[in-house]
Amino acid sequence: MKSIDRSHFTEIGYVLKTHGNKGELKLETTVKLKDWAFLEIQGKPVPFKVEAIHPLHNNQVICKLSGIESTTQAEELVGYTLLSAKHKPSRGVNKASDIAGYMLFDDKLGEIGLVEELIEMPYQLLIRTHSGGKEVLIPVVDEFITGMNHRTKTLHLSLPDGLLSV
């Protein structure tokens, strides 16, 4: 079973506490969050879609994560570490024009979807696609890429178990 290598991520903050009664969280972060937040859960980076973010002061924000709808759910995340993927060029994938429109294939799951966008964030490069009717972000790291064919516009991956089920 292959899993995401924690060493490819760096700590950027923490979940401090819950806020309000709709599942919002108060975070402390050294990096401006945009569309996605990664939390270290059971030693592995788990992506969450950021629905809303409200800056406070001293590197603190109020954040609403997709799928976290209640105070009870939010309380389960208090104390978790916020992570960001370390950005490093990977097998020639450095900018959107390198793989935009390529079809993604996983070695076990088969066809995943089209590369819709390559998102460059501080310390991370992410592929945005849709799989199973959900938006998915895939960190661009050498360990995940098993092959790329520019002629057929395909990118072959060996993704860790559970990455697409989040």
KETOR-853916 format. One line per field, with one value per atom (N, C-alpha, C): atom name; x negated, y, z negated; residue number from 1. Coordinates in Angstrom, 2 decimals. Layout:
BEGIN
site	CA, ... $
px	X, ... $
py	Y, ... $
pz	Z, ... $
pos	NUM, ... $
***
This chain:
BEGIN
site	N, CA, C, N, CA, C, N, CA, C, N, CA, C, N, CA, C, N, CA, C, N, CA, C, N, CA, C, N, CA, C, N, CA, C, N, CA, C, N, CA, C, N, CA, C, N, CA, C, N, CA, C, N, CA, C, N, CA, C, N, CA, C, N, CA, C, N, CA, C, N, CA, C, N, CA, C, N, CA, C, N, CA, C, N, CA, C, N, CA, C, N, CA, C, N, CA, C, N, CA, C, N, CA, C, N, CA, C, N, CA, C, N, CA, C, N, CA, C, N, CA, C, N, CA, C, N, CA, C, N, CA, C, N, CA, C, N, CA, C, N, CA, C, N, CA, C, N, CA, C, N, CA, C, N, CA, C, N, CA, C, N, CA, C, N, CA, C, N, CA, C, N, CA, C, N, CA, C, N, CA, C, N, CA, C, N, CA, C, N, CA, C, N, CA, C, N, CA, C, N, CA, C, N, CA, C, N, CA, C, N, CA, C, N, CA, C, N, CA, C, N, CA, C, N, CA, C, N, CA, C, N, CA, C, N, CA, C, N, CA, C, N, CA, C, N, CA, C, N, CA, C, N, CA, C, N, CA, C, N, CA, C, N, CA, C, N, CA, C, N, CA, C, N, CA, C, N, CA, C, N, CA, C, N, CA, C, N, CA, C, N, CA, C, N, CA, C, N, CA, C, N, CA, C, N, CA, C, N, CA, C, N, CA, C, N, CA, C, N, CA, C, N, CA, C, N, CA, C, N, CA, C, N, CA, C, N, CA, C, N, CA, C, N, CA, C, N, CA, C, N, CA, C, N, CA, C, N, CA, C, N, CA, C, N, CA, C, N, CA, C, N, CA, C, N, CA, C, N, CA, C, N, CA, C, N, CA, C, N, CA, C, N, CA, C, N, CA, C, N, CA, C, N, CA, C, N, CA, C, N, CA, C, N, CA, C, N, CA, C, N, CA, C, N, CA, C, N, CA, C, N, CA, C, N, CA, C, N, CA, C, N, CA, C, N, CA, C, N, CA, C, N, CA, C, N, CA, C, N, CA, C, N, CA, C, N, CA, C, N, CA, C, N, CA, C, N, CA, C, N, CA, C, N, CA, C, N, CA, C, N, CA, C, N, CA, C, N, CA, C, N, CA, C, N, CA, C, N, CA, C, N, CA, C, N, CA, C, N, CA, C, N, CA, C, N, CA, C, N, CA, C, N, CA, C, N, CA, C, N, CA, C, N, CA, C, N, CA, C, N, CA, C, N, CA, C, N, CA, C, N, CA, C, N, CA, C, N, CA, C, N, CA, C, N, CA, C, N, CA, C $
px	-0.85, 0.00, -0.89, -0.72, -1.50, -0.73, -1.43, -0.78, -1.56, -0.95, -1.62, -2.79, -3.94, -5.14, -5.08, -5.00, -4.89, -6.08, -7.23, -8.42, -8.28, -7.26, -7.03, -6.21, -5.86, -5.06, -5.79, -5.45, -6.02, -4.89, -5.15, -4.15, -4.00, -2.75, -2.49, -1.55, -1.10, -0.21, 0.52, 1.58, 2.34, 3.81, 4.66, 6.07, 6.13, 6.48, 6.46, 7.72, 8.89, 10.15, 11.31, 12.50, 13.69, 14.13, 14.99, 15.53, 16.99, 17.88, 19.30, 19.88, 21.03, 21.72, 21.99, 21.25, 21.45, 20.22, 19.35, 18.18, 16.98, 16.98, 15.83, 14.70, 13.48, 12.29, 11.45, 10.81, 9.83, 8.46, 7.73, 6.43, 5.35, 4.15, 2.97, 2.11, 1.76, 1.02, 0.02, -1.13, -2.16, -2.03, -1.09, -0.88, 0.57, 0.81, 2.18, 2.86, 3.95, 4.71, 5.58, 5.75, 6.60, 7.74, 7.59, 8.66, 8.65, 7.48, 7.36, 6.50, 6.80, 6.00, 5.69, 4.46, 4.07, 3.90, 4.56, 4.39, 3.69, 2.78, 2.10, 2.99, 3.56, 4.45, 3.85, 3.63, 2.97, 1.66, 0.92, -0.40, -0.41, 0.77, 0.84, 1.54, 1.08, 1.73, 3.09, 4.15, 5.49, 6.01, 6.40, 6.87, 8.32, 8.60, 9.95, 10.16, 11.29, 11.64, 11.98, 11.40, 11.70, 12.92, 14.01, 15.24, 15.21, 14.66, 14.59, 13.42, 12.85, 11.75, 11.85, 11.70, 11.78, 10.53, 9.65, 8.42, 8.73, 7.94, 8.05, 6.77, 5.98, 4.71, 3.70, 2.44, 1.37, 1.38, 1.50, 1.49, 2.65, 3.74, 4.90, 6.04, 6.81, 7.95, 9.09, 10.30, 11.46, 11.69, 11.80, 11.85, 13.02, 13.74, 14.82, 14.34, 14.24, 13.80, 14.99, 14.97, 16.03, 16.13, 17.36, 17.60, 17.62, 17.20, 17.22, 18.39, 19.51, 20.76, 21.23, 20.57, 21.04, 19.87, 20.19, 19.16, 18.53, 19.34, 18.82, 17.77, 18.05, 17.07, 15.82, 16.02, 14.89, 14.01, 14.62, 13.86, 12.89, 13.24, 12.36, 11.05, 11.04, 9.86, 8.98, 9.46, 8.67, 7.36, 6.29, 4.96, 4.20, 4.89, 4.20, 3.26, 2.22, 1.23, 1.68, 1.53, 1.78, 0.50, 0.63, -0.53, -0.43, -1.58, -1.66, -2.69, -2.36, -3.30, -4.51, -5.69, -6.91, -6.93, -7.17, -7.19, -8.58, -8.61, -9.85, -9.44, -10.17, -9.84, -9.83, -8.90, -8.75, -8.68, -9.66, -9.70, -9.19, -9.60, -9.22, -7.88, -7.19, -5.92, -6.24, -6.34, -6.71, -5.68, -4.87, -3.86, -2.66, -1.55, -0.29, -0.40, -1.16, -1.25, -1.91, -2.64, -3.28, -2.27, -1.15, -0.22, 1.26, 1.57, 2.98, 3.68, 4.83, 5.60, 5.17, 4.13, 3.68, 4.69, 4.82, 5.67, 4.83, 5.38, 4.70, 5.15, 4.19, 4.46, 3.73, 4.41, 3.77, 3.49, 2.35, 1.96, 3.00, 3.70, 4.70, 6.12, 6.45, 7.84, 8.19, 7.19, 7.45, 7.64, 8.53, 8.74, 9.28, 8.65, 9.07, 9.85, 9.27, 9.90, 8.87, 9.32, 8.44, 7.77, 6.54, 5.88, 6.59, 7.31, 8.05, 7.20, 6.30, 5.48, 4.29, 3.20, 2.04, 1.96, 2.10, 2.17, 0.82, 0.23, -1.04, -0.75, -1.04, -0.86, -2.22, -2.36, -3.65, -4.00, -5.17, -5.71, -4.99, -4.09, -3.40, -2.91, -2.83, -2.29, -1.23, -0.01, 1.12, 1.81, 2.25, 3.08, 4.54, 5.36, 6.80, 7.52, 8.35, 9.14, 10.46, 11.32, 12.56, 12.55, 12.88, 12.93, 14.12, 14.96, 16.12, 17.07, 17.14, 18.04, 17.54, 16.30, 15.75, 14.47, 14.24, 12.98, 11.89, 10.74, 9.63, 8.35, 7.51, 6.19, 5.17, 4.22, 3.18, 1.84, 1.08, -0.25, -1.15, -1.91, -2.84, -4.17, -4.40, -5.66, -6.14, -7.46, -8.04, -7.53, -7.32, -6.92, -5.55, -4.71, -3.38, -3.39, -4.34, -4.35, -5.14, -4.43, -5.09, -5.38, -4.76, -5.04, -4.25, -4.81, -4.14, -4.39, -3.32, -3.45, -2.89, -3.78, -3.35, -2.58, -2.90, -2.21, -0.74, -0.46, 0.93, 1.57, 0.80, 1.26, 1.84, 1.02, 1.42, 0.36, 0.83, -0.04, 0.35, -0.59, -0.33, -0.86, -0.01, -0.31, -0.16, -0.83, -0.63, -0.31, 0.99, 1.43, 1.56, 1.31, 1.48, 2.94, 3.15, 4.51, 5.23, 6.46, 7.30, 7.22, 6.25, 6.12, 7.35, 7.91, 9.08, 10.40, 10.38, 11.63, 11.97, 11.10, 11.34, 12.32 $
py	-1.18, 0.00, 1.24, 2.12, 3.33, 4.46, 5.31, 6.44, 7.71, 8.85, 10.12, 10.23, 10.58, 10.73, 12.07, 12.03, 13.23, 14.17, 13.62, 14.44, 15.42, 15.24, 16.15, 17.36, 17.45, 18.55, 19.28, 20.53, 21.34, 21.90, 22.10, 22.64, 24.14, 24.59, 26.02, 26.58, 25.76, 26.28, 25.18, 25.60, 24.69, 25.08, 24.11, 24.38, 24.73, 25.97, 26.44, 26.05, 26.32, 26.01, 26.16, 25.78, 25.96, 27.41, 27.80, 29.16, 29.09, 29.60, 29.58, 28.18, 28.00, 26.71, 26.07, 26.51, 25.96, 25.24, 24.80, 24.04, 24.86, 26.14, 26.97, 26.73, 27.00, 26.78, 28.04, 28.24, 29.32, 28.68, 29.18, 28.63, 29.67, 29.19, 30.03, 29.49, 30.36, 29.91, 30.97, 30.51, 31.40, 31.64, 30.94, 31.03, 31.38, 32.23, 32.59, 31.38, 30.92, 29.81, 30.34, 29.50, 29.90, 28.91, 27.95, 27.02, 25.74, 25.32, 24.05, 24.19, 23.37, 23.27, 21.79, 21.49, 20.12, 20.01, 19.03, 18.77, 17.44, 17.36, 16.11, 15.27, 14.20, 13.31, 11.92, 11.36, 10.05, 10.00, 11.10, 11.16, 11.38, 11.62, 11.80, 13.12, 13.80, 15.03, 14.71, 15.35, 15.14, 16.50, 16.59, 17.88, 18.17, 19.44, 19.93, 21.17, 21.24, 22.42, 23.56, 24.74, 25.92, 26.61, 26.66, 27.32, 28.82, 29.22, 30.64, 30.84, 32.05, 32.38, 33.86, 34.15, 35.53, 35.82, 36.70, 37.03, 37.75, 37.45, 38.15, 38.95, 38.62, 39.30, 38.26, 38.66, 37.77, 36.41, 36.38, 35.13, 34.20, 34.73, 33.91, 34.21, 33.16, 33.27, 32.42, 32.77, 31.91, 31.23, 29.91, 29.14, 28.15, 28.08, 27.09, 26.09, 24.81, 23.73, 22.92, 22.55, 21.73, 20.40, 20.00, 18.73, 18.83, 19.96, 20.19, 21.14, 20.56, 21.32, 21.61, 21.02, 21.21, 21.45, 21.97, 22.17, 20.85, 19.79, 18.47, 18.01, 18.16, 17.77, 18.64, 19.95, 20.87, 20.56, 20.20, 19.88, 18.73, 17.80, 16.66, 17.09, 18.29, 18.77, 19.71, 20.13, 21.03, 20.37, 21.13, 20.64, 20.04, 19.77, 19.20, 20.23, 19.73, 20.56, 20.86, 22.12, 22.54, 22.30, 21.74, 21.41, 22.07, 22.20, 22.67, 21.80, 21.36, 20.52, 21.35, 20.76, 21.42, 21.42, 22.57, 22.67, 22.33, 21.39, 21.12, 20.67, 21.10, 20.66, 19.14, 18.58, 17.14, 16.63, 15.87, 15.20, 16.07, 17.31, 18.18, 18.85, 18.64, 19.33, 20.55, 21.69, 22.91, 24.02, 23.93, 24.97, 24.36, 25.09, 24.57, 24.12, 24.85, 24.49, 23.13, 22.63, 21.32, 20.18, 20.28, 19.15, 19.55, 20.80, 21.22, 20.38, 19.81, 18.99, 17.54, 17.16, 15.76, 14.91, 13.66, 12.70, 12.04, 11.97, 11.35, 9.91, 9.03, 7.61, 7.18, 6.43, 5.83, 4.37, 3.87, 2.48, 1.47, 1.76, 0.82, 1.17, 2.47, 2.90, 3.14, 3.28, 3.57, 5.06, 5.40, 6.79, 7.61, 8.76, 9.64, 10.82, 11.54, 12.72, 13.57, 14.70, 15.62, 16.60, 16.98, 18.05, 19.35, 19.91, 21.15, 22.37, 22.24, 23.39, 22.90, 23.60, 23.37, 24.57, 24.33, 25.41, 25.53, 26.71, 26.95, 27.75, 27.13, 27.77, 27.82, 28.62, 28.62, 27.20, 26.75, 25.45, 24.26, 24.48, 23.32, 23.58, 22.51, 22.52, 21.44, 21.77, 20.84, 20.74, 19.52, 19.30, 19.33, 20.15, 20.17, 19.38, 18.43, 17.61, 17.27, 16.59, 16.07, 14.55, 13.88, 12.43, 12.00, 11.15, 10.69, 11.82, 12.84, 13.96, 14.97, 14.80, 15.72, 16.35, 17.60, 18.25, 17.62, 17.34, 16.69, 17.45, 17.62, 18.18, 17.08, 16.98, 15.96, 16.66, 16.47, 17.08, 16.54, 17.43, 17.04, 16.69, 15.38, 14.90, 13.71, 13.59, 12.53, 11.14, 10.90, 9.57, 9.15, 10.10, 9.78, 9.57, 10.17, 10.14, 8.92, 8.04, 6.84, 6.95, 7.91, 8.09, 9.24, 9.83, 10.93, 10.75, 10.90, 10.75, 12.02, 12.85, 14.12, 13.89, 12.81, 12.53, 12.20, 11.35, 10.95, 11.83, 12.78, 13.70, 12.93, 12.04, 11.26, 11.39, 11.36, 11.39, 10.21, 9.31, 8.10, 8.29, 7.93, 8.14, 6.85, 6.79, 5.74, 6.46, 6.72, 7.52, 6.69, 7.33, 6.62, 6.22, 5.10, 4.64, 5.72, 6.01, 6.96, 8.40, 8.74, 10.15, 10.62, 9.79, 10.19, 9.98, 9.33, 9.08, 10.16, 11.17, 12.23, 13.21 $
pz	0.00, 0.00, 0.00, 0.97, 1.09, 0.42, -0.33, -0.97, -0.66, -0.93, -0.70, -1.66, -1.14, -1.95, -2.67, -3.97, -4.80, -4.59, -4.20, -4.02, -2.84, -2.00, -0.88, -1.29, -2.56, -3.08, -4.18, -4.36, -5.42, -6.28, -7.56, -8.47, -8.23, -8.15, -7.95, -9.00, -9.95, -10.98, -11.72, -12.44, -13.29, -13.32, -13.65, -13.94, -15.42, -15.73, -17.11, -17.89, -17.28, -17.96, -16.98, -17.44, -16.61, -16.72, -15.77, -15.78, -15.34, -16.14, -15.80, -15.87, -15.23, -15.31, -13.94, -12.92, -11.57, -11.04, -11.96, -11.54, -11.16, -11.47, -11.15, -12.15, -11.68, -12.49, -12.55, -13.69, -13.80, -13.60, -12.60, -12.23, -12.45, -12.74, -12.70, -11.57, -10.62, -9.45, -9.00, -8.54, -8.04, -6.54, -5.90, -4.45, -4.19, -3.21, -2.85, -2.18, -2.79, -2.20, -1.08, -0.06, 1.07, 1.22, 2.11, 2.43, 1.60, 1.12, 0.43, -0.82, -1.81, -3.02, -3.25, -3.62, -3.95, -5.45, -6.07, -7.49, -7.66, -8.63, -8.90, -9.81, -9.25, -9.98, -9.94, -11.09, -11.24, -10.46, -10.53, -9.90, -8.41, -7.80, -6.35, -6.00, -4.95, -4.50, -3.85, -4.34, -3.81, -3.31, -2.02, -1.48, -1.83, -2.11, -2.35, -1.48, -0.79, 0.01, -0.94, -0.72, -1.52, -0.93, -1.71, -1.24, -1.50, -2.64, -2.99, -3.94, -3.87, -4.77, -5.12, -6.41, -6.90, -7.72, -7.19, -7.91, -9.23, -10.25, -11.53, -11.72, -12.71, -12.96, -13.43, -13.48, -13.94, -13.26, -11.94, -11.16, -11.48, -11.98, -12.29, -11.31, -11.01, -10.10, -10.63, -10.22, -10.42, -9.08, -9.09, -7.86, -7.89, -6.79, -6.62, -5.59, -6.02, -5.14, -4.66, -3.40, -2.82, -3.56, -3.88, -4.55, -6.06, -6.60, -8.05, -8.30, -8.77, -8.86, -10.28, -11.28, -12.65, -13.59, -14.76, -15.78, -16.17, -16.23, -16.59, -15.59, -14.30, -13.27, -13.37, -13.60, -13.69, -14.90, -16.01, -17.23, -17.01, -16.12, -15.84, -15.16, -14.57, -13.84, -14.67, -15.84, -16.69, -17.07, -16.92, -17.26, -16.09, -14.98, -13.82, -13.19, -12.56, -11.89, -10.46, -10.05, -8.68, -7.88, -6.70, -5.87, -4.51, -3.87, -2.50, -1.79, -0.58, 0.17, 0.55, 0.39, 0.81, 2.33, 2.90, 4.37, 4.88, 5.79, 6.52, 7.92, 8.93, 10.27, 10.34, 11.11, 11.14, 12.57, 12.97, 14.28, 15.43, 15.45, 16.55, 16.38, 15.27, 15.02, 14.18, 14.82, 14.13, 14.28, 15.33, 15.55, 16.25, 16.23, 16.75, 18.20, 19.01, 20.43, 20.64, 19.64, 19.76, 19.84, 19.08, 19.00, 19.09, 19.40, 19.51, 20.56, 20.21, 21.12, 21.20, 20.46, 20.45, 19.67, 20.09, 19.38, 18.29, 17.09, 15.95, 15.81, 15.59, 15.35, 14.09, 13.23, 12.07, 12.37, 11.89, 12.17, 11.69, 10.60, 10.06, 10.48, 10.46, 10.69, 12.15, 12.99, 14.40, 14.62, 15.54, 15.92, 14.74, 14.49, 13.40, 13.95, 14.90, 15.48, 16.19, 16.72, 17.44, 16.48, 16.80, 16.05, 16.42, 15.47, 15.72, 15.46, 14.48, 14.11, 13.31, 13.43, 12.59, 11.66, 10.36, 9.38, 8.68, 8.80, 8.11, 6.86, 5.72, 4.44, 3.76, 2.71, 2.01, 1.57, 1.93, 1.54, 2.15, 3.12, 3.68, 5.10, 5.85, 7.20, 7.21, 7.63, 7.57, 8.92, 9.25, 10.43, 9.97, 10.64, 10.33, 11.41, 10.98, 11.89, 11.21, 11.90, 11.32, 11.46, 10.38, 10.38, 9.52, 10.05, 9.30, 8.96, 9.81, 9.59, 8.57, 8.08, 7.08, 7.60, 7.20, 7.52, 6.67, 7.30, 6.62, 6.92, 5.90, 6.08, 5.85, 6.76, 6.66, 6.59, 5.50, 5.42, 6.52, 7.14, 8.19, 7.53, 7.37, 6.79, 7.62, 7.75, 8.57, 8.20, 6.91, 6.45, 6.99, 7.40, 7.92, 9.43, 10.14, 11.61, 12.09, 12.82, 13.35, 14.84, 15.51, 16.93, 17.51, 18.60, 19.27, 20.76, 21.57, 23.01, 23.65, 24.18, 24.79, 26.09, 26.79, 28.06, 27.82, 26.82, 26.54, 25.47, 24.95, 23.89, 22.71, 22.17, 20.99, 19.91, 18.67, 17.50, 16.63, 16.40, 15.62, 14.20, 13.24, 11.83, 11.04, 9.92, 8.93, 7.63, 7.43, 6.29, 5.03, 3.88, 2.61, 2.41, 1.75, 1.45, 0.66, 1.06, 0.33, 0.80, 1.63, 2.05, 2.81, 3.66, 4.45, 3.72, 2.57, 1.86, 0.85, 0.71, -0.27, 0.29 $
pos	1, 1, 1, 2, 2, 2, 3, 3, 3, 4, 4, 4, 5, 5, 5, 6, 6, 6, 7, 7, 7, 8, 8, 8, 9, 9, 9, 10, 10, 10, 11, 11, 11, 12, 12, 12, 13, 13, 13, 14, 14, 14, 15, 15, 15, 16, 16, 16, 17, 17, 17, 18, 18, 18, 19, 19, 19, 20, 20, 20, 21, 21, 21, 22, 22, 22, 23, 23, 23, 24, 24, 24, 25, 25, 25, 26, 26, 26, 27, 27, 27, 28, 28, 28, 29, 29, 29, 30, 30, 30, 31, 31, 31, 32, 32, 32, 33, 33, 33, 34, 34, 34, 35, 35, 35, 36, 36, 36, 37, 37, 37, 38, 38, 38, 39, 39, 39, 40, 40, 40, 41, 41, 41, 42, 42, 42, 43, 43, 43, 44, 44, 44, 45, 45, 45, 46, 46, 46, 47, 47, 47, 48, 48, 48, 49, 49, 49, 50, 50, 50, 51, 51, 51, 52, 52, 52, 53, 53, 53, 54, 54, 54, 55, 55, 55, 56, 56, 56, 57, 57, 57, 58, 58, 58, 59, 59, 59, 60, 60, 60, 61, 61, 61, 62, 62, 62, 63, 63, 63, 64, 64, 64, 65, 65, 65, 66, 66, 66, 67, 67, 67, 68, 68, 68, 69, 69, 69, 70, 70, 70, 71, 71, 71, 72, 72, 72, 73, 73, 73, 74, 74, 74, 75, 75, 75, 76, 76, 76, 77, 77, 77, 78, 78, 78, 79, 79, 79, 80, 80, 80, 81, 81, 81, 82, 82, 82, 83, 83, 83, 84, 84, 84, 85, 85, 85, 86, 86, 86, 87, 87, 87, 88, 88, 88, 89, 89, 89, 90, 90, 90, 91, 91, 91, 92, 92, 92, 93, 93, 93, 94, 94, 94, 95, 95, 95, 96, 96, 96, 97, 97, 97, 98, 98, 98, 99, 99, 99, 100, 100, 100, 101, 101, 101, 102, 102, 102, 103, 103, 103, 104, 104, 104, 105, 105, 105, 106, 106, 106, 107, 107, 107, 108, 108, 108, 109, 109, 109, 110, 110, 110, 111, 111, 111, 112, 112, 112, 113, 113, 113, 114, 114, 114, 115, 115, 115, 116, 116, 116, 117, 117, 117, 118, 118, 118, 119, 119, 119, 120, 120, 120, 121, 121, 121, 122, 122, 122, 123, 123, 123, 124, 124, 124, 125, 125, 125, 126, 126, 126, 127, 127, 127, 128, 128, 128, 129, 129, 129, 130, 130, 130, 131, 131, 131, 132, 132, 132, 133, 133, 133, 134, 134, 134, 135, 135, 135, 136, 136, 136, 137, 137, 137, 138, 138, 138, 139, 139, 139, 140, 140, 140, 141, 141, 141, 142, 142, 142, 143, 143, 143, 144, 144, 144, 145, 145, 145, 146, 146, 146, 147, 147, 147, 148, 148, 148, 149, 149, 149, 150, 150, 150, 151, 151, 151, 152, 152, 152, 153, 153, 153, 154, 154, 154, 155, 155, 155, 156, 156, 156, 157, 157, 157, 158, 158, 158, 159, 159, 159, 160, 160, 160, 161, 161, 161, 162, 162, 162, 163, 163, 163, 164, 164, 164, 165, 165, 165, 166, 166, 166 $
***
